[in-house]
Amino acid sequence: MQLSSSPANGATLITVNATRIDAAAAIQFRDSMRDLTADGAGDIIMDLSQVTFVDSSGLGAIVGAMKQLGSGRHMHLAGLTPDVDKVFRLTRMDTVFAIHRSVADATPRAAG
């Protein structure tokens, strides 16, 4: 599972560079997320714009990644494709995660 991380105005942007988060990739996804978020502080913005398929194992891995952040940190999801958005709505996970249309919409604004 190819993930990349970069600072995003006080948060950390993690981009999923894969089209699927499914049973075959869920464990590797979870482990990669733990590695990328373990030492950080602040919120996480996960860019899912390249992901076109998420199954129940993938959804569980995303929820697990959110839980391992600990208290005081939040995970925002951005750029959900229509099929992935549908999975989050049907499972009511859209009530658990802050979901944004794009990374730009999810990125905190600099105080000014």
C-alpha positions as a printed Julia matrix, in Angstrom:
112×3 Matrix{Float64}:
   0.0    0.0    0.0
   1.58   3.23  -1.16
   0.93   6.18   1.15
   2.66   9.55   1.14
   2.71  12.17   3.86
   3.25  15.93   3.83
   2.56  18.88   6.14
  -0.7   20.7    5.47
  -0.88  23.99   7.36
  -0.83  22.54  10.86
  -2.21  19.14   9.92
  -0.67  16.14   8.18
  -1.88  15.21   4.71
  -1.7   11.51   3.93
  -2.39  10.62   0.31
  -3.47   7.09  -0.55
  -1.74   6.28  -3.83
  -3.84   3.22  -4.63
  -7.22   2.51  -6.2
  -8.36  -0.06  -3.63
  -8.41  -0.44   0.13
  -9.65  -3.98   0.48
  -8.95  -7.2    2.39
  -5.71  -7.75   0.47
  -4.36  -4.31   1.44
  -6.01  -3.63   4.82
  -3.22  -4.87   7.09
  -0.51  -3.09   5.12
  -2.67   0.07   5.06
  -3.14  -0.03   8.83
   0.57  -0.6    9.46
   1.58   2.21   7.08
  -0.89   4.59   8.71
   0.48   3.74  12.16
   4.03   4.46  10.96
   3.03   7.8    9.38
   0.97   9.06  12.32
   2.78   7.66  15.38
   5.14  10.57  15.96
   2.91  13.36  14.77
   0.66  15.82  16.45
  -2.39  17.52  15.09
  -5.1   16.34  12.79
  -4.79  14.01   9.81
  -6.29  14.71   6.4
  -6.55  11.56   4.31
  -6.75  12.18   0.57
  -8.81   9.36  -0.91
  -9.23  10.9   -4.36
  -7.42   8.01  -6.08
  -9.37   5.3   -4.23
 -12.27   3.87  -6.23
 -13.08   0.83  -4.05
 -13.29   0.2   -0.3
 -14.65  -3.05   1.15
 -15.52  -3.83   4.77
 -11.92  -4.73   5.6
 -10.72  -1.45   4.12
 -13.37   0.47   6.02
 -12.29  -1.28   9.21
  -8.67  -0.35   8.52
  -9.61   3.33   8.06
 -11.59   3.28  11.32
  -8.67   1.55  13.05
  -6.29   4.22  11.76
  -8.55   6.89  13.22
  -8.71   5.12  16.6
  -4.94   4.77  16.86
  -4.58   8.57  16.66
  -5.73   8.85  20.24
  -7.73  11.6   21.89
  -7.38  15.18  20.77
  -6.51  14.27  17.18
  -9.03  13.96  14.38
  -9.04  12.32  10.98
 -10.61  14.17   8.07
 -11.36  12.41   4.8
 -11.12  14.32   1.53
 -11.8   13.74  -2.14
 -14.0   10.66  -1.86
 -14.95   9.2   -5.23
 -18.69   8.49  -5.7
 -18.44   4.75  -4.94
 -16.31   5.3   -1.83
 -18.62   8.09  -0.66
 -21.55   5.7   -1.05
 -19.86   3.11   1.2
 -19.35   5.73   3.91
 -22.96   6.91   3.67
 -24.49   3.41   3.6
 -22.51   2.34   6.66
 -23.23   5.66   8.41
 -19.49   6.28   8.74
 -20.18   9.75   7.35
 -21.4   10.53  10.87
 -18.07   9.41  12.37
 -15.65  11.15  10.01
 -15.47  14.74   8.85
 -15.75  14.34   5.08
 -14.67  17.13   2.73
 -15.05  17.5   -1.03
 -11.36  18.2   -1.55
  -8.06  18.44   0.27
  -8.26  22.23  -0.04
 -11.63  22.2    1.77
 -10.17  20.06   4.57
  -6.93  21.98   5.05
  -6.93  24.36   8.02
  -6.61  28.0    7.09
  -3.72  30.03   8.42
  -4.78  32.42  11.11
  -4.83  35.88   9.72
